[in-house]
């Protein structure tokens, strides 16, 4: 029976049905690690980054694929950012991201088992109930479990996430781990 179970899992994985999904709990683990885990632990968990980026104020980023960035200050995680890529054009000065290889990159990113890129904004609303924060037509900034979360929205068709031009969808998520 175990052999049959493994064969089914392998078959589903090779067919693309099973997706690698990174999970982040605002009140707990980040990709299965404590938020205060060393940078090397994140590299061990996720593999070598596509590129390391120097950032302002002595921080540096580990870019995975073209849509996931971990920001560190020294050895400490300070921020996790993920985004949908389709809208990044040369006019926004980040069009180069579209040329970055996506091979090996996880196919999904979920926060608190509820928030996923591509969700319609009206579905995101249930996550926001009872949280302190503010928002406008393009974003929401809230605090949950002591973490600031920034949610960015864009038109579904522009991000190839639907056909309804009036429907905003979640296209970027940032979770801050400030001291």
C-alpha positions as a Markdown table, in Angstrom:
| # | Residue | x | y | z |
|---|---|---|---|---|
| 1 | Unk | 0.0 | 0.0 | 0.0 |
| 2 | Unk | 2.8 | 2.4 | 0.8 |
| 3 | Unk | 4.4 | 1.7 | -2.5 |
| 4 | Unk | 1.2 | 2.6 | -4.3 |
| 5 | Unk | 0.9 | 5.9 | -2.3 |
| 6 | Unk | 4.4 | 6.9 | -3.3 |
| 7 | Unk | 3.8 | 6.1 | -6.9 |
| 8 | Unk | 0.7 | 8.3 | -6.9 |
| 9 | Unk | 2.6 | 11.2 | -5.3 |
| 10 | Unk | 5.5 | 10.8 | -7.8 |
| 11 | Unk | 3.0 | 10.7 | -10.7 |
| 12 | Unk | 1.2 | 13.8 | -9.5 |
| 13 | Unk | 4.4 | 15.7 | -9.0 |
| 14 | Unk | 5.7 | 14.8 | -12.4 |
| 15 | Unk | 2.4 | 15.9 | -14.0 |
| 16 | Unk | 2.6 | 19.3 | -12.4 |
| 17 | Unk | -0.5 | 18.8 | -10.2 |
| 18 | Unk | 1.5 | 19.1 | -6.9 |
| 19 | Unk | 3.0 | 22.5 | -6.3 |
| 20 | Unk | 5.8 | 23.5 | -4.0 |
| 21 | Unk | 4.3 | 26.2 | -1.8 |
| 22 | Unk | 6.1 | 28.3 | 0.7 |
| 23 | Unk | 4.2 | 29.0 | 3.9 |
| 24 | Unk | 4.7 | 31.9 | 6.3 |
| 25 | Unk | 2.9 | 32.2 | 9.6 |
| 26 | Unk | 2.8 | 35.8 | 10.9 |
| 27 | Unk | 2.8 | 34.5 | 14.5 |
| 28 | Unk | 5.3 | 31.7 | 13.9 |
| 29 | Unk | 7.5 | 30.1 | 11.2 |
| 30 | Unk | 8.8 | 31.4 | 8.0 |
| 31 | Unk | 9.1 | 28.6 | 5.4 |
| 32 | Unk | 9.4 | 26.1 | 8.3 |
| 33 | Unk | 12.1 | 28.1 | 10.2 |
| 34 | Unk | 11.9 | 30.5 | 13.2 |
| 35 | Unk | 11.9 | 34.1 | 12.0 |
| 36 | Unk | 15.1 | 34.7 | 13.9 |
| 37 | Unk | 16.9 | 31.8 | 12.2 |
| 38 | Unk | 20.3 | 32.7 | 10.7 |
| 39 | Unk | 20.5 | 33.6 | 7.0 |
| 40 | Unk | 22.4 | 30.4 | 6.3 |
| 41 | Unk | 19.4 | 28.4 | 7.5 |
| 42 | Unk | 17.2 | 30.1 | 4.9 |
| 43 | Unk | 19.7 | 29.4 | 2.2 |
| 44 | Unk | 19.9 | 25.8 | 3.3 |
| 45 | Unk | 16.1 | 25.5 | 3.3 |
| 46 | Unk | 15.5 | 27.3 | 0.0 |
| 47 | Unk | 18.7 | 26.6 | -1.8 |
| 48 | Unk | 21.1 | 29.1 | -3.2 |
| 49 | Unk | 19.4 | 32.3 | -4.3 |
| 50 | Unk | 19.2 | 33.3 | -7.9 |
| 51 | Unk | 21.1 | 36.5 | -7.0 |
| 52 | Unk | 22.2 | 38.4 | -3.9 |
| 53 | Unk | 21.3 | 42.1 | -4.0 |
| 54 | Unk | 22.9 | 44.9 | -1.9 |
| 55 | Unk | 20.2 | 47.1 | -0.5 |
| 56 | Unk | 20.2 | 50.5 | 1.4 |
| 57 | Unk | 21.0 | 50.8 | 5.1 |
| 58 | Unk | 23.4 | 47.9 | 5.2 |
| 59 | Unk | 20.7 | 45.4 | 4.2 |
| 60 | Unk | 21.0 | 42.7 | 1.5 |
| 61 | Unk | 18.4 | 40.7 | -0.3 |
| 62 | Unk | 18.3 | 37.1 | -1.5 |
| 63 | Unk | 16.3 | 37.0 | -4.7 |
| 64 | Unk | 14.7 | 33.6 | -5.5 |
| 65 | Unk | 13.5 | 33.3 | -9.1 |
| 66 | Unk | 12.0 | 36.6 | -10.1 |
| 67 | Unk | 9.3 | 37.0 | -7.5 |
| 68 | Unk | 10.5 | 36.2 | -4.0 |
| 69 | Unk | 12.9 | 38.4 | -2.0 |
| 70 | Unk | 14.2 | 37.8 | 1.5 |
| 71 | Unk | 15.7 | 41.0 | 3.1 |
| 72 | Unk | 18.4 | 40.6 | 5.8 |
| 73 | Unk | 20.2 | 43.0 | 8.0 |
| 74 | Unk | 23.3 | 41.2 | 8.9 |
| 75 | Unk | 22.2 | 37.6 | 9.7 |
| 76 | Unk | 18.6 | 38.6 | 10.7 |
| 77 | Unk | 15.5 | 38.4 | 8.5 |
| 78 | Unk | 13.8 | 41.7 | 8.2 |
| 79 | Unk | 11.3 | 41.3 | 5.4 |
| 80 | Unk | 9.8 | 38.7 | 3.0 |
| 81 | Unk | 8.4 | 40.0 | -0.2 |
| 82 | Unk | 6.7 | 38.2 | -3.1 |
| 83 | Unk | 4.9 | 39.5 | -6.2 |
| 84 | Unk | 3.3 | 38.7 | -9.5 |
| 85 | Unk | 5.7 | 39.5 | -12.3 |
| 86 | Unk | 3.6 | 40.1 | -15.4 |
| 87 | Unk | 3.2 | 43.8 | -14.8 |
| 88 | Unk | 6.9 | 44.7 | -14.3 |
| 89 | Unk | 7.8 | 46.6 | -17.4 |
| 90 | Unk | 10.8 | 48.7 | -18.4 |
| 91 | Unk | 8.7 | 51.8 | -17.6 |
| 92 | Unk | 8.7 | 50.7 | -14.0 |
| 93 | Unk | 12.5 | 50.2 | -14.1 |
| 94 | Unk | 12.3 | 46.6 | -13.0 |
| 95 | Unk | 11.6 | 45.0 | -16.4 |
| 96 | Unk | 14.9 | 43.1 | -16.0 |
| 97 | Unk | 13.1 | 40.8 | -13.5 |
| 98 | Unk | 11.3 | 39.2 | -16.4 |
| 99 | Unk | 14.6 | 37.9 | -17.7 |
| 100 | Unk | 15.6 | 36.2 | -14.4 |
| 101 | Unk | 15.3 | 32.5 | -14.5 |
| 102 | Unk | 12.3 | 31.0 | -12.6 |
| 103 | Unk | 13.7 | 27.4 | -12.6 |
| 104 | Unk | 13.3 | 25.7 | -9.2 |
| 105 | Unk | 11.3 | 28.6 | -7.8 |
| 106 | Unk | 8.4 | 27.6 | -5.6 |
| 107 | Unk | 5.0 | 27.9 | -7.4 |
| 108 | Unk | 3.1 | 29.4 | -4.5 |
| 109 | Unk | 3.4 | 31.6 | -1.5 |
| 110 | Unk | 0.8 | 31.6 | 1.3 |
| 111 | Unk | 0.5 | 33.7 | 4.5 |
| 112 | Unk | -1.4 | 32.4 | 7.5 |
| 113 | Unk | -2.9 | 29.7 | 5.3 |
| 114 | Unk | -5.2 | 32.3 | 3.8 |
| 115 | Unk | -3.4 | 34.9 | 1.6 |
| 116 | Unk | -2.2 | 33.9 | -1.8 |
| 117 | Unk | -1.1 | 36.0 | -4.8 |
| 118 | Unk | -3.9 | 36.2 | -7.4 |
| 119 | Unk | -6.7 | 36.3 | -4.8 |
| 120 | Unk | -9.5 | 38.7 | -5.6 |
| 121 | Unk | -9.4 | 41.7 | -3.2 |
| 122 | Unk | -12.9 | 40.9 | -1.9 |
| 123 | Unk | -11.6 | 37.5 | -0.6 |
| 124 | Unk | -8.6 | 39.2 | 1.0 |
| 125 | Unk | -11.1 | 41.2 | 3.1 |
| 126 | Unk | -11.9 | 38.3 | 5.3 |
| 127 | Unk | -8.2 | 38.1 | 6.4 |
| 128 | Unk | -8.3 | 41.8 | 7.2 |
| 129 | Unk | -11.3 | 41.7 | 9.6 |
| 130 | Unk | -10.4 | 42.9 | 13.0 |
| 131 | Unk | -6.8 | 44.0 | 12.1 |
| 132 | Unk | -5.5 | 47.5 | 12.7 |
| 133 | Unk | -4.4 | 49.3 | 9.6 |
| 134 | Unk | -5.4 | 51.4 | 6.6 |
| 135 | Unk | -5.8 | 51.0 | 2.9 |
| 136 | Unk | -6.6 | 52.7 | -0.3 |
| 137 | Unk | -7.5 | 51.6 | -3.9 |
| 138 | Unk | -4.1 | 50.0 | -4.4 |
| 139 | Unk | -3.0 | 48.6 | -1.1 |
| 140 | Unk | -3.7 | 47.7 | 2.5 |
| 141 | Unk | -1.2 | 47.9 | 5.4 |
| 142 | Unk | -2.2 | 46.0 | 8.5 |
| 143 | Unk | -0.6 | 44.6 | 11.6 |
| 144 | Unk | -1.1 | 40.9 | 12.6 |
| 145 | Unk | 0.7 | 39.1 | 15.4 |
| 146 | Unk | 3.1 | 42.1 | 15.7 |
| 147 | Unk | 4.1 | 42.0 | 12.1 |
| 148 | Unk | 3.3 | 44.7 | 9.6 |
| 149 | Unk | 1.9 | 43.3 | 6.3 |
| 150 | Unk | 1.7 | 45.3 | 3.1 |
| 151 | Unk | -0.7 | 44.0 | 0.4 |
| 152 | Unk | -0.7 | 45.4 | -3.1 |
| 153 | Unk | -3.5 | 45.1 | -5.6 |
| 154 | Unk | -3.7 | 45.4 | -9.4 |
| 155 | Unk | -6.2 | 44.8 | -12.2 |
| 156 | Unk | -6.7 | 41.1 | -12.8 |
| 157 | Unk | -6.1 | 41.2 | -16.6 |
| 158 | Unk | -2.8 | 43.2 | -16.3 |
| 159 | Unk | -1.4 | 40.3 | -14.2 |
| 160 | Unk | -2.9 | 37.5 | -16.3 |
| 161 | Unk | -4.9 | 36.5 | -13.2 |
| 162 | Unk | -8.4 | 36.9 | -14.7 |
| 163 | Unk | -10.5 | 38.6 | -17.3 |
| 164 | Unk | -12.6 | 41.0 | -15.3 |
| 165 | Unk | -11.0 | 44.5 | -15.7 |
| 166 | Unk | -12.9 | 45.8 | -12.7 |
| 167 | Unk | -11.6 | 43.1 | -10.3 |
| 168 | Unk | -8.5 | 44.0 | -8.3 |
| 169 | Unk | -6.4 | 41.0 | -7.2 |
| 170 | Unk | -3.6 | 40.6 | -4.7 |
| 171 | Unk | -0.3 | 41.0 | -6.7 |
| 172 | Unk | 2.3 | 41.6 | -3.9 |
| 173 | Unk | 2.7 | 40.7 | -0.3 |
| 174 | Unk | 5.4 | 42.0 | 2.1 |
| 175 | Unk | 5.8 | 40.9 | 5.7 |
| 176 | Unk | 8.1 | 42.9 | 8.0 |
| 177 | Unk | 10.2 | 41.4 | 10.8 |
| 178 | Unk | 11.6 | 44.6 | 12.4 |
| 179 | Unk | 13.2 | 44.3 | 15.9 |
